[in-house]
Amino acid sequence: MTSRNISRFWEWGKKIICVGRNYADHAKELNNTVPTEPVLFLKTPSAYLTEGSPILIPKYSNSVHHEIELGVVIGKGGTAIPQSSAMQHVAGYALCLDMTARDVQDDCKSKGLPWTLAKAFNTSCPVSEFIPKERIPDPGNVKIWLNVNGQMRQNGCTSQMIFSIPFLISYISEIITLEEGDLILTGTPKGVSAVQVHDELHAGIDDVVSMTFKVGRL
């Protein structure tokens, strides 16, 4: 399926396509309406972060939130991919964090501006090791969790997603051609909250993967 080392997709993948408000309870906790079609935004590859390096709160934010997500790693590119064959384009998965400068996002939303400053800053996309497709036979029923300093903050299941992974792959590829190494972030369950300098974030999918990141500041 792949011609490059897909297990290190973060080193060469071209884009990170994110889906906002894909869990109804998360949309409601931020007082957003539940969407009737996917809400999309982008992160740049410089947002990638792997274990061993800290998440860095940008200088312009005083409220960065954690959002735990299942990431879908594309193994075969395509445009206008049918839902019926969408999973054939998946190489595997990664557990991911969509770190969000919430104060900046709220300001952008109030002014009708894009979310780039809030979502795409360096270190805003921590990722786990690559998870081969076979390790997650049913990505529509995966429990993901995150704790901060030992306290559980997020504990959800992908069965709660509004838009399924095959639907998202099809929908996105109608607008943006998907390429090998691309990552799709599929949305976060409820429980998002602010992190502080020196916090330790520990997240996982039981019996599949776990990851730990510390928080610093630029």
Disulfide bonds with the S-S distance in Angstrom:
none
